[in-house]
Structure formats: C-alpha cells, structure tokens
Amino acid sequence: MKNKSALTIEELLIDESFLNFYFRKDEADILEWEDWAEDHPDRQELIKQAFTQLDRLSLKWKQEQISEKFEELNEQLYEIKPLQVSFLRPQIFRWAAAIVLFSGIGWWYFQQNNSKSVIYTELVENAPTALIEKENNTNKPLLITLSDGSSILLQHGSRLSYPANFEGNTREVYLDGEAFFEVAKNPEKPFLVYANELVTKVLGTSFNIKSFKGQKDIQVIVRTGKVSVFKLNEIQNSKNVKILEGVVIIPNQQIRFDKEKSNFSKSLIEQPEMLSEMPQYNFEFKDVSASSVFATIQKAYGISIVYDEDLLKECPVTASLSDEPLYGKLELVCNAIEAQYQLIDGQVIISSKGCKN
C-alpha cells in the first residue's frame, strides 16, 4: 500500500484498509489507523474530511440514492466526447472511480452489517425530539451526565445521542458502540437504550452495552438491578412500553443478540462478582449441608442455582471458600459431594446422586 502520509482523500475512499477502519470491520485495520492518526496529528483533518465524505456516500444514503448517483455519473461520462477525454484532469477519473467503487463497496458493507436492522443513524434521524450527540474519539472513557441524573461512561470509538431534557412517558437515548450506564430510578419513566437492533429497558440500575456496527452480535451485561431486552421491532410495534416484559437479565448475567439469526442467548458473565462488597456472607463452612452452601452462594451472587434441596441436605461440606471466585466455589463444593455443575441459560444446574448410604 502507498505511504499513508501521501494518500489523498480520493485514494482513502477506495483504500480497503481505510474502509475497514471506517466501517469498524477489521480489528487489525482499526488499530493500525488509530495508531497512525495519533502519530500524525497533522493528518487528522484529512481523515476527518474522508469520514465526512464517507458519511455522505453511505450511512446517509438510501439504496435509491446510490442508484441515482450511479445514473448521474453514467450520464456525465457518456456526455464527454472522445476528444475531450484526453484533456480531462486525472482527478476527475479518480473521483469517479472513488464514487463508483465506494458506492458498491459501501452498499455491500451496509447490507452485510445492517441487512436486518435499522441502524443508529436512522434511529437518530427519526427521533421525535432534537438530540445532542457525543462521540468519544479519545482513548479514555467519556463521562456524560443526563438531565435526570443518570450517568454514562462512553467508551472509545462510540457515540451517544440524547435529548437535553426528557419529556413524555419514557427516557430514550441512542447508542452506537459501547457504554456503561448508571440509570437514575424513576418507575414512572422507563429508561430505554436503543442500540441498533436491540432496545434495553430499565427503571434504575447499572449495566453495560456493546453494540458496534460491523459486529455480528450485541451484548448487554447487568451489574446491579434488572433489565429487559427487546428486539427493536417489538418496541416499535408496542402501544405501551411499560407493560412489555422482554428477555429479563439480572446481576452477573449477560445476553447476546445474534444479528444474523435474530435470536438471544443468555449466560453468566466470565467473572461473576458478589452483589455487595460488605462482608455479610461467611464462606467458612464446617459440616454444613451442601444445600445450605449453595443457598448462600446463590444469595451472595444473585444468580439462580438449581439443585435438589432434599437430596443435598444430607451432604455435609467442610471448606474455606472466602478467597475463591464463584466458579472456584462451585468446583470445590461439587468435588466434595461428588456432584457436577453446568451453566445453562444464565443459571447454574447442579447434578448429584446425593450422599445417603
């Protein structure tokens, strides 16, 4: 590839690695261009101009508009007489090539990444009220405080649109990327986060959403409280958002929405944490029934542990679990009573034959 510092806007528009960077399609290209931009602050204006041009050519164009541009370009080229061609500047052909090639590539990316969804840009454009947009182009989380007291940590490469003041019966914001939300409680006004194809509804809680365009799935992780997750069309077709249930997730659970298959999968997070940092739970057990041990773990982490209480109350456990993470606790207890555990649909399932002789 040509030296990045020597690339023109026209060349950026047809450069595959730069398009991957713009569409957040390839992690290696994204990191390479971000590092290069940091090392060459004098070229950031060029990148900004290229992004502006790409916005005009892709996300804000409908399929009909792209077709119209093709037609206009074809007509202009056919109107050029053979004698005139040799006198035209090379830049005209580079721009023509850029528009034609990018329109094709851009629409392909658009179809691949958003074929079954209404993307962030369209949601923002169709919002019922005027919105403020914040974009985080720094390497640190950006703190945003909303009018209701809710706070949001917007991660690098992400953008959030929200109203200056919340009016009506709901509080609605729009996310493209990743953010951690601390939502102020207000039972009368549900808080809705539109993250491309997915909508998360809460009354007051903290959670993380990751929804980058180009990624095949959307992820929601709950830290405290409880949230309901919906497909976008469920919200759009509902007359009363307050009564919608959706897929409910609780602390230490996460949900993934596969955009291509349009389905949900629920699971526990990789490193579950106790609900409170206060030392209210004693994990030093001496001849305590396994059912009581599992009940303590369940309360401490706020997760569902499914087990046969009558069967396991005859299984004594002596163990020190204070310094163990959740899965370490489960492993030690199961080994002690010759049981096994599985993680299914965000729950822990204990399988045991019991300890009666």
Number of C-alpha atoms within 10 A of each C-alpha: 7 8 6 15 11 9 15 12 18 19 18 19 26 20 17 15 18 23 22 18 19 19 18 18 19 16 10 13 18 19 13 13 18 16 11 15 17 12 11 12 10 10 16 14 11 17 17 12 12 20 18 11 15 21 13 11 20 20 15 13 15 12 13 9 13 19 14 12 16 17 12 11 15 13 11 10 13 9 10 11 9 9 8 9 11 9 8 11 9 11 10 11 13 15 16 17 16 19 23 18 14 21 23 16 16 21 19 13 19 18 13 13 20 18 13 13 17 15 20 24 15 12 17 21 12 10 15 9 15 14 17 12 14 15 16 18 14 12 10 11 18 18 14 14 11 17 11 14 12 17 17 21 18 25 21 17 17 21 21 25 22 22 19 13 12 17 11 7 13 18 20 21 22 23 28 23 24 24 23 21 21 18 20 17 16 14 12 10 18 20 25 21 21 26 29 25 23 24 22 23 25 24 21 21 19 21 25 18 23 21 24 24 20 16 15 16 21 22 20 25 24 22 23 17 16 18 25 17 23 20 21 17 13 14 20 10 9 11 10 10 16 16 8 15 12 16 15 16 21 20 24 23 23 24 24 17 22 16 20 14 10 12 11 17 14 20 18 21 16 11 9 17 16 20 16 12 9 7 9 8 14 13 17 12 17 11 10 16 18 25 19 17 23 21 16 15 21 17 14 18 16 20 20 16 19 16 18 15 15 10 15 22 18 15 19 20 21 15 17 15 18 14 9 13 14 19 14 12 19 21 15 17 23 18 10 15 17 14 18 15 19 12 12 12 14 20 17 20 17 17 15 16 12 18 14 9 3
